[in-house]
């Protein structure tokens, strides 16, 4: 039985207001890697096909099987499972404590692995929750993340004939506590360098990429990422800050510049101290710990960068919890 299920089934008498933290999820074992990928590539909000009832499942199975080995290497390097589930549960526990005076329960809802949206919606209905604050843990909005979480929650509510009052929190990257937490984390991490002078450090703000065609179609993600980077720069006032993008897959053109290209270019220009902050993530997982923390660390060393460090995501940092608490309280005050 999954950790989340033990937590949620322990108390069936609950307040009537629930907060649902939405995240992507991650495999909790190496055996779960392929089904996790299959769920990801089955998402109709990201991958759209004609005759989807037939073609979507076939596409998801083929791609998941093809990518299983490579993805499994990353999760094996992290101990055989994604830490995202545990990190998100820690955030939920801290947020529930911060909201103790409001009398809410906080649930974790994962898009592609347990506890899946269908499971969480069933628990909410069984618990008699009449009001739900749906809070995606994506500071910047995109159809591929925030939109997908919202649409799947609606679909599962309709499937179970569950009709709570849902208060949805959209993008929240402008939250001062969130931004202050990022700046404080970066300043603290800079102390790890042999020369901790910001003038001697190249700071990369790395965001998860998306295909350019998505942005051309009106998705707000790039604009909101760029605005987040601007707000962080203003707080830091550091001279060498570069926004870049990671995690591209396939032959399509994705948002640029790519983080691996930036690392190589800056190494050739003589950079010897590089600090990376995962600006699109609030929880550490495979993209922060393996991709940035191991794969790109190897690239940086090979390119000649003497010191390379990745700043941890905020995870359950009190600054993030304050930001999330304020968002929930604001949502509950809204007139409907």
C-alpha positions, -999 to 999 in steps of 0.1 A, spaced: 0 0 0 13 34 -10 24 59 17 -1 84 5 -30 58 8 -20 51 44 -20 88 52 -54 95 36 -73 64 48 -62 70 84 -90 96 90 -123 95 73 -139 122 95 -125 154 79 -133 190 76 -154 199 46 -127 220 29 -98 202 12 -67 216 -3 -53 195 -32 -16 199 -41 -12 188 -77 21 176 -91 34 154 -119 44 124 -97 72 100 -102 78 62 -102 82 48 -67 103 18 -79 122 8 -111 93 -15 -120 70 16 -120 91 35 -146 74 21 -177 38 25 -164 46 60 -152 59 69 -187 28 53 -202 6 75 -181 26 105 -191 24 98 -228 -13 91 -226 -21 126 -215 -45 141 -240 -37 176 -230 -1 172 -241 -2 146 -269 -31 150 -293 -38 124 -320 -66 118 -345 -87 88 -335 -71 92 -301 -92 63 -286 -71 39 -307 -38 58 -315 -31 74 -281 -27 42 -262 -5 26 -289 17 57 -290 20 57 -252 30 21 -250 56 23 -277 73 55 -264 72 42 -228 89 10 -238 115 28 -259 124 53 -231 122 29 -201 159 20 -201 172 55 -203 147 68 -176 155 38 -154 192 47 -153 183 81 -139 160 67 -112 185 40 -104 211 68 -97 186 83 -73 183 50 -54 156 33 -75 127 57 -71 117 94 -76 119 115 -44 91 137 -57 63 118 -39 80 121 -5 90 158 -11 54 166 -20 40 148 10 64 169 32 50 201 16 15 189 22 22 182 59 38 215 64 10 233 46 -17 215 67 1 227 99 3 263 85 -35 261 78 -44 246 112 -65 276 121 -86 273 89 -95 236 95 -85 222 61 -71 188 51 -43 189 25 -41 161 -1 -14 153 -26 -27 145 -61 -2 132 -88 -9 134 -125 10 103 -137 16 82 -106 1 74 -73 -19 89 -57 -35 95 -91 -63 120 -96 -90 93 -98 -79 80 -64 -78 114 -48 -112 124 -62 -127 92 -49 -113 100 -14 -126 135 -15 -161 124 -24 -160 96 3 -149 122 29 -177 145 21 -156 175 11 -179 202 -3 -152 227 -12 -118 221 -28 -89 244 -34 -70 230 -63 -34 242 -61 -9 231 -87 27 231 -76 37 248 -108 44 285 -102 42 292 -139 11 281 -159 12 259 -190 -14 236 -206 12 208 -201 12 211 -163 -14 234 -147 -39 229 -175 -35 191 -175 -40 189 -138 -71 210 -138 -86 191 -168 -80 157 -153 -95 168 -120 -126 179 -138 -128 147 -158 -126 125 -127 -152 146 -108 -176 142 -137 -169 104 -139 -177 100 -102 -206 125 -102 -188 146 -76 -197 183 -76 -177 202 -50 -172 239 -51 -137 241 -67 -115 271 -63 -86 268 -87 -53 286 -82 -36 295 -114 0 308 -118 15 321 -87 52 329 -95 47 365 -84 43 355 -47 68 375 -27 76 347 -2 83 323 -31 106 347 -48 124 357 -16 129 320 -8 146 315 -42 169 345 -37 178 334 -2 185 298 -14 208 311 -41 227 334 -18 232 305 7 244 281 -20 269 307 -33 288 303 0 299 268 -12 323 284 -38 359 290 -31 354 326 -42 317 333 -32 317 368 -49 286 370 -71 308 389 -97 328 356 -100 298 333 -103 277 325 -134 241 318 -123 219 297 -146 182 298 -140 171 266 -156 135 260 -165 119 229 -180 115 234 -217 84 230 -239 81 229 -277 81 262 -295 49 253 -312 31 253 -279 42 289 -272 32 299 -307 -2 285 -299 -6 310 -270 7 291 -240 18 316 -213 47 295 -200 76 313 -216 64 347 -207 58 337 -171 92 320 -168 109 351 -182 90 372 -157 101 349 -129 137 353 -139 134 390 -140 119 392 -105 147 369 -92 174 390 -109 159 422 -93 162 406 -58 197 393 -63 213 422 -84 239 397 -96 259 406 -127 260 372 -145 225 356 -147 213 335 -177 179 320 -183 180 286 -201 159 255 -206 164 218 -200 148 184 -206 140 186 -243 131 154 -261 124 145 -297 131 163 -329 109 194 -324 124 229 -317 121 237 -280 126 269 -260 162 281 -262 189 286 -251 194 249 -241 212 246 -207 239 222 -221 247 247 -249 250 275 -223 273 254 -201 296 247 -231 296 283 -243 304 298 -209 331 272 -203 348 283 -235 345 319 -224 364 312 -192 337 306 -166 351 286 -137 323 289 -111 287 280 -121 256 279 -100 223 265 -113 188 271 -99 158 250 -111 135 280 -115 104 260 -128 104 234 -100 95 237 -63 104 200 -55 136 181 -61 132 151 -85 149 135 -114 153 168 -135 170 186 -106 190 158 -89 200 137 -119 198 159 -150 212 191 -135 230 175 -105 247 146 -123 245 147 -161 252 184 -166 277 184 -137 297 159 -157 294 181 -188 305 212 -169 336 194 -155 345 180 -189 342 215 -204 366 229 -178 343 245 -153 362 241 -120 332 244 -96 296 236 -105 268 235 -79 230 230 -82 208 249 -56 182 226 -41 145 233 -49 126 249 -22 108 217 -12 93 223 23 112 256 29 92 278 52 92 306 25 74 283 1 49 271 27 41 307 36 34 314 -1 12 284 -5 -7 292 27 -14 327 15 -26 314 -18 -51 290 -1 -63 317 23 -69 341 -6 -88 314 -26 -110 307 4 -118 344 8 -130 347 -28 -166 356 -32 -185 331 -53 
